[in-house]
Amino acid sequence: MRLLDFIARLVFGIASIFLILLAGALICYAGWGVAQAIGQSADNIGSVLLEAVGYTIISIAVFDVGKYLLEEEAIRARELRHAGEARRSLTKFISTIAIAVFLEALVAVFEAAKQDMSMMLYPTLLMFVGVTLIVGLGIFQRLSIEVEIETGGPRKEPKNDAEAKEEREEEREAPEEEGPRTAQQS
């Protein structure tokens, strides 16, 4: 079981580092495109800048996914033991993706407005997807809190990662016959 855990952590680590490198490459590509446009002519600088913003937004989202995998799966190999911990982690991740979607939609609106107003379908759908992400996240948070209350109420959860780490270490140090702590014990 430890070998499988090690292999999974290794795969997540490699994948996350690859994603982070790809995000860096996208930023470099965007910068290279802007530098070339400035060096050649100022005719298409606006569209090149908007394209660079689009690449930057995508790279931020890709970087965040890589960072999330590295932190949550490879380094910590953490199991989300508390509903609040899972809720915070998912909220941070989905919020970053939603921001990237909204920024991409904004860039697409400017591009469509410059070229052809009939191309506004894509930005409109992106805005709808962003709103759907935020509404879905709100519903998830509401339902997860309700379920947590129905199943015995929220237990005292750690306020931050340092408290969560301290609690996990205490659980590891506890004798085997006691087993993991339950909500009634805390």
C-alpha positions as CSV (number, residue, x, y, z in Angstrom):
1,M,0.0,0.0,0.0
2,R,2.9,2.4,0.8
3,L,4.4,1.6,-2.6
4,L,1.1,2.5,-4.4
5,D,0.9,5.7,-2.4
6,F,4.5,6.6,-3.3
7,I,3.8,5.9,-7.0
8,A,0.7,8.0,-6.9
9,R,2.5,10.9,-5.3
10,L,5.3,10.6,-7.8
11,V,2.9,10.6,-10.7
12,F,1.1,13.6,-9.3
13,G,4.4,15.4,-8.7
14,I,5.6,14.8,-12.2
15,A,2.3,15.9,-13.7
16,S,2.1,19.0,-11.6
17,I,5.7,20.1,-12.4
18,F,4.9,19.5,-16.1
19,L,1.8,21.7,-15.8
20,I,3.7,24.5,-14.0
21,L,6.4,24.4,-16.8
22,L,3.7,24.5,-19.5
23,A,2.2,27.6,-17.7
24,G,5.6,29.2,-17.7
25,A,6.0,28.4,-21.4
26,L,2.7,30.0,-22.2
27,I,3.7,33.2,-20.4
28,C,7.0,33.3,-22.3
29,Y,5.2,32.7,-25.6
30,A,2.9,35.6,-24.8
31,G,5.8,37.8,-24.0
32,W,7.6,36.8,-27.1
33,G,4.6,37.6,-29.2
34,V,4.3,41.1,-27.7
35,A,8.1,41.7,-28.2
36,Q,7.8,40.7,-31.8
37,A,4.8,42.9,-32.4
38,I,6.5,45.9,-30.8
39,G,9.6,45.3,-32.9
40,Q,7.8,44.9,-36.3
41,S,4.9,47.3,-36.5
42,A,2.2,49.0,-34.4
43,D,-0.6,48.0,-36.7
44,N,-1.7,44.9,-34.9
45,I,-0.4,45.6,-31.4
46,G,-3.9,45.7,-29.9
47,S,-4.8,42.3,-31.0
48,V,-1.4,40.9,-30.0
49,L,-1.8,42.4,-26.5
50,L,-5.3,40.9,-26.2
51,E,-3.9,37.5,-27.3
52,A,-1.1,37.8,-24.8
53,V,-3.7,38.5,-22.1
54,G,-5.6,35.4,-23.1
55,Y,-2.4,33.3,-23.0
56,T,-1.6,34.7,-19.6
57,I,-5.0,34.0,-18.2
58,I,-4.8,30.4,-19.5
59,S,-1.4,30.0,-18.0
60,I,-2.6,31.2,-14.6
61,A,-5.3,28.6,-14.6
62,V,-2.9,25.9,-15.7
63,F,-0.4,27.0,-13.1
64,D,-3.0,26.9,-10.4
65,V,-4.0,23.3,-11.3
66,G,-0.4,22.3,-11.2
67,K,0.2,24.0,-7.9
68,Y,-3.0,22.4,-6.5
69,L,-1.8,18.9,-7.6
70,L,1.7,19.6,-6.2
71,E,0.5,20.9,-2.8
72,E,-2.5,18.6,-2.2
73,E,-1.5,15.4,-3.8
74,A,2.3,15.2,-4.2
75,I,3.8,17.0,-1.2
76,R,1.1,16.6,1.4
77,A,-0.6,13.6,0.0
78,R,-3.4,14.9,2.1
79,E,-6.8,13.4,2.7
80,L,-9.4,16.0,3.3
81,R,-10.4,14.8,6.7
82,H,-12.8,17.6,7.5
83,A,-15.7,18.9,5.6
84,G,-14.6,22.5,6.1
85,E,-11.1,21.6,4.8
86,A,-12.6,20.1,1.7
87,R,-14.9,23.0,1.2
88,R,-12.0,25.6,1.5
89,S,-9.8,23.7,-0.8
90,L,-12.5,23.3,-3.5
91,T,-13.6,26.9,-3.1
92,K,-10.1,28.2,-3.7
93,F,-9.6,26.0,-6.7
94,I,-13.0,26.7,-8.4
95,S,-12.7,30.4,-7.6
96,T,-9.4,30.6,-9.5
97,I,-10.8,28.7,-12.5
98,A,-13.9,31.0,-12.5
99,I,-11.7,34.1,-12.5
100,A,-9.8,32.7,-15.4
101,V,-13.0,32.0,-17.3
102,F,-14.4,35.5,-16.6
103,L,-11.1,37.1,-17.7
104,E,-11.0,35.0,-20.9
105,A,-14.6,36.0,-21.6
106,L,-13.7,39.7,-21.1
107,V,-10.8,39.4,-23.6
108,A,-13.1,37.5,-26.0
109,V,-15.6,40.4,-25.8
110,F,-13.0,42.9,-26.8
111,E,-11.7,40.8,-29.6
112,A,-15.3,40.2,-30.9
113,A,-16.2,43.8,-30.6
114,K,-13.1,44.8,-32.7
115,Q,-13.8,42.2,-35.4
116,D,-17.4,41.2,-35.8
117,M,-20.3,41.5,-33.4
118,S,-21.7,38.2,-34.7
119,M,-18.8,36.5,-32.8
120,M,-20.3,37.4,-29.4
121,L,-21.7,33.9,-28.9
122,Y,-18.4,32.6,-27.6
123,P,-17.8,35.3,-25.0
124,T,-21.5,35.1,-23.9
125,L,-21.2,31.4,-23.4
126,L,-18.0,31.9,-21.4
127,M,-19.7,34.4,-19.1
128,F,-22.6,31.9,-18.7
129,V,-20.1,29.1,-17.8
130,G,-18.4,31.4,-15.2
131,V,-21.7,32.3,-13.6
132,T,-22.7,28.6,-13.6
133,L,-19.4,27.8,-11.8
134,I,-20.0,30.4,-9.1
135,V,-23.6,29.4,-8.6
136,G,-22.6,25.7,-8.5
137,L,-19.9,26.5,-5.9
138,G,-22.5,28.4,-3.8
139,I,-24.9,25.4,-4.0
140,F,-22.1,23.0,-3.1
141,Q,-21.2,25.1,-0.1
142,R,-24.8,25.5,1.1
143,L,-25.5,21.7,0.7
144,S,-22.3,20.6,2.3
145,I,-23.0,22.8,5.4
146,E,-26.5,21.4,5.6
147,V,-25.3,17.8,5.4
148,E,-22.6,18.6,8.0
149,I,-25.2,19.9,10.4
150,E,-27.6,17.0,9.8
151,T,-24.9,14.5,10.5
152,G,-24.1,15.8,14.0
153,G,-23.0,19.3,13.5
154,P,-19.7,20.7,12.5
155,R,-16.8,19.5,14.6
156,K,-14.1,21.9,15.7
157,E,-12.2,22.2,12.5
158,P,-8.7,23.7,12.1
159,K,-8.8,27.3,11.1
160,N,-5.7,27.1,8.9
161,D,-3.2,24.6,7.4
162,A,-0.9,24.8,10.4
163,E,-3.7,23.7,12.7
164,A,-4.7,20.9,10.3
165,K,-1.1,19.7,10.1
166,E,-0.8,19.7,13.9
167,E,-4.0,17.7,14.2
168,R,-2.8,15.2,11.6
169,E,0.4,14.7,13.5
170,E,-1.5,14.2,16.7
171,E,-3.6,11.5,15.0
172,R,-0.5,9.7,13.7
173,E,1.1,9.8,17.2
174,A,-2.0,8.3,18.8
175,P,-1.7,4.6,19.8
176,E,-3.1,2.2,17.2
177,E,-5.7,0.6,19.4
178,E,-7.5,4.0,19.9
179,G,-8.1,4.3,16.1
180,P,-8.8,7.6,14.4
181,R,-10.6,10.4,16.3
182,T,-14.3,10.8,15.6
183,A,-16.5,13.8,15.8
184,Q,-17.9,12.6,19.2
185,Q,-14.4,12.4,20.7
186,S,-13.3,15.9,19.8
